[in-house]
């Protein structure tokens, strides 16, 4: 197990940055992939966003103030990259929020790498019906099983507000599923 403080020190030292970055990618690539894939649903888009995330991390590691965990800082970058990507894609397709979410779910259905069943697909449709912030919080808490403290660090939102959003999202999803 690599010590995070030592990894950060190596990342910020030019002579060790390249090797430290390889260690960083090895440590966090899978977790970040899962997080981004949860948000954008498409494998190909996820890989592109993951690459952009690591580029941003590499270019901006010197700005990391160590006020949160390195993992939380990277998740915040990945989240912002994914949300920016989704906004741009929606703008390019010129779709309403609802139509865009439906489009994402249809892409998931057509994705050869999606191995979920009908129930999982219904859950994704229910999640897609939520407002963006509730989607994000629900996905991070329920699908990725992150704790409220970690989500709070990533999103810069109070734990109380996260719990309320998660509760409202859960109720809306339950209603959606019982109606379908």
PyMOL commands that set and color helices and strands:
alter all, ss='L'
color gray80, all
select helices_A, chain A and resi 4-12+17-40+43-63+70-93+97-110+118-128+132-143+148-155+159-179
alter helices_A, ss='H'
color red, helices_A
deselect
rebuild
show_as cartoon
